[in-house]
Amino acid sequence: MELDFGQIVPSIPYILEGIFVTLRIVLLAGILGFAFGIVLSLFKISSIKPLGWLADAYTSIFRGTPLVLQLMIIYFGSPQILGFQIEPYTAAIISFALNSAAYISEIIRAGILAVDKGQREAALALGVPYRQMMWDIILPQALKNILPALMNEFITLTKESAIVTTIGVMDIMRRSYQVGAQHYSYFEPLIVAGLIYYLMVIILTFLGKLVERRMRRGD
């Protein structure tokens, strides 16, 4: 087997441009998924049972089916469901956000339940409204405990974002594939794509540990 990375060196800047596409999708999907995940987690611990059933059903569906299937249903199914074609970039953000929310909701729910019940009882005894108690007392403590799990979810989302190439989004994988087609040699550009993803994960892992250490110092 002969490898010739020299032929794709001029195309590396083109592949690297896909990093910004990937990060934009992951960042927007992560923010939306986190916000929706908080709502779902509150539904799950709510005393209103229908809300809990709804959140559990949602989580079961999105955790029990492949992400690539969800992506394709949203993208290819949009003309039939909505009457118009969603843009690939938008479809990627929506599908990733909905999928991530299911996992994040379980992480946040576990974090909330891990907070000492005495603090909740004390807040209620002092007449603190439920919404203010959750926002100012419970959630900040829960987020500190679940930060590593949230970072792992973000890293997983970054790696899984490669599937957007199936609907034509010009991410790292799509650009690598195009470079391979141009040179009739796919191995070298795909290796470059793999290295880019690996470095991104290493950097995100380092940043996650840095934030975690700083939050521990603040305790």
Steps between C-alpha positions, in 0.01 A plus 500: 500500500639836393402816682551844355402775741687755290224513242238611752714756686365789285146388590554492878392867550177413318442206736583715803224744405259222593601541866302823524194335344526209743551723806208728407266203469622341824496828697148603392365147542669472839347826626151413375531143627613622842208744530247240389669241720444718808129521416476124452685431825259725690209314338648170619521606863170687490209388716279531190513144368397570137802729462725224633347245263544738206866565585571130553336410167703767321824377656419138417437580132806717443735274697356185345545594133818581304597863468556460126139379466373805687711725277365344182138509618528871578683583175339271245160496673464877529338547155221256591459616859552876464441553131849636435859376504704586809856608430761231581672728755172569679396135494832404658460749786139398567568125499812529718325733745198270537722194543737668743210629711393142572841409641558832677160478671605174666833650606336808650226296667763286672689812604190661651410187694858481631466838675425464869124494553545705816581808292177467307299452818669797666429723199134401495476552875632854455235568239735508199293449181564170320628666182745722688613208717581288193671782313702656785565207736456155348609535136832680570606220735378232262695651209824487695447129564408411144754714313721201403197312365386807305846540352501135394164554327643803317802298389277216383290749305815635335601154379150403392468823302689325220173339387381835362702413193213266406276800427766710329614735777851624420663385822841340550389159374324633190799709400736206555281282282503761224878525515521121477271498196709769335821299536339154471656417834285506815729351763730799550231772531295281734808451720538878509133533598554245777795696637297820499217338695749347742668835568162667548403239759834537681457879516139474621601247765776732624263798513242294688753398764622859529147631563436218748814585699406869514150419622643279772727781615195725533330260745 
